[in-house]
Amino acid sequence: DSTATTGVATYTATVTNTSNSVEITKTFTGSANIPDMSEVEFTLYEVTATGDVLVEAKTGTTGDNKITFKTLASGSYKLVETKIPAGFVKSDDVEFKVLEDATIVETTSTAATGDLNYTVSVENKANVVKVTKTFVGADAPDMSEVEFTVYEVTATGETAVIVAPGVTGVATFEFNTFAPGTYKVVETKVPAGFAKDADVEFKVLDDGTIVAADSTATTGVATYTATVTNT
């Protein structure tokens, strides 16, 4: 674009290549207890016709809620949360592809170009158990007459982990942030004149989801609900 009438004998220029990157921002919801990022790990896989190929695994850094992967060749990829903080549910996988120009788009995108620096927010939700209290056969007593205790069930016995007294006017008890394991909710204070109901037994899987204690499912729900009735 020069308008000069003469130039130089040797013309020099610098051409710079900038690496692409995928940046994950990690958030946690549903609990006041926010885990340390050192408890988080994401693994990057290249998705090929013959299967997923491990590219790199990265653990989070204390005080930094971002994890970044750089310099990705063209192809299809997915990011999988391979280390999940106790009490939280595994986040959804992040799938994307790197185009020939090194830019990045969502896997389903048909765009001809994308972003050199691809950012995505990934959320972990605390797992939750909700127990609703009902009464039949007589007027319901005040909920302050009710108490539930959550026990962790292990090979060596049962350990109380939460004791929850009832609150007047509140019929639902909510417990959250359970590490993988087997648990039961026991009514440890029963209103006078009512019979104790069966315990609520459940287990927390490695992905943080919850199923009934006798379930063989490989994944469950983030929020597990049950009703306990006193007659």
Salt bridges, closest charged atoms under 4 A:
GLU23 OE1 - LYS66 NZ 3.98
ASP52 OD2 - LYS78 NZ 2.93
GLU81 OE2 - LYS26 NZ 3.47
ASP93 OD1 - LYS90 NZ 2.83
GLU158 OE2 - LYS184 NZ 2.81
GLU174 OE1 - LYS130 NZ 3.97
GLU187 OE2 - LYS133 NZ 3.23
ASP199 OD1 - LYS196 NZ 2.79
